[in-house]
Amino acid sequence: MTQAYNQTHYVIRKKVFSILGAKIHIYDRAENLVLYSQMKAFKLKEDISLYTDEDMNKELLRIQARRMIDFSATYDVKDSVTGEHVGALRRKGLKSILKDEWVILDPNDVEIGKIAEDNLLMALLRRFINLIPQSYNAELGGQTITTFKQNFNPFVTKISVDFSGDPNQRFDRRLGLAAGILLCAVEGKQE
């Protein structure tokens, strides 16, 4: 597996204003660029490719929605180098109205965990006050193994991803980073 997936801390940055589509940069703790994506604007079906750098010559990971415009969308995550289906992430549509929640699926679509906003009260406040940054916990087997924390900035969406609660890497970093990107790209469209 590539060095891009061997970190415990990442920062995902998405520039909000971009004419050609959102640009997503993923940095390691030392602020080295490890993955890059430029999402096309005005797409009805999400299809996000992640590359090693801004030249976009080597694709490492692909995130694809199974259907167009789906409130409870499922996104497949595939390793572009090996062709491996890593797993999937399914948004809990109706449940996410009050509190954002995602289901983590293994390659056979078996539920292995969830990603949810930190607490219901804060989630409800965020629906009315956009200035409160979102925070998510990823759980496998009832244990929090990864956190996603948004920093407030009106021009750049920035999410810090912390895998330090998962030293044995039970949560595939490729799936975890795909989740962080979807939290930037999909949840960000609600505002």
Protein Blocks (a to p, Z undefined) as FASTA:
>chain_A
ZZklmcfbdcddddfbafkbpcdddddfkopafbdcdddehiabdcddddfblnomacfb
dcddfbgcifkbccddddfknopafbdcdddfklmmmogcdddddfkopafbdcddfbfk
lmmmmmmmmkbccdddddeehiafbdcdddddfkbccddddfklmmnomagfklmmmmmm
mmmmmmmmmZZ
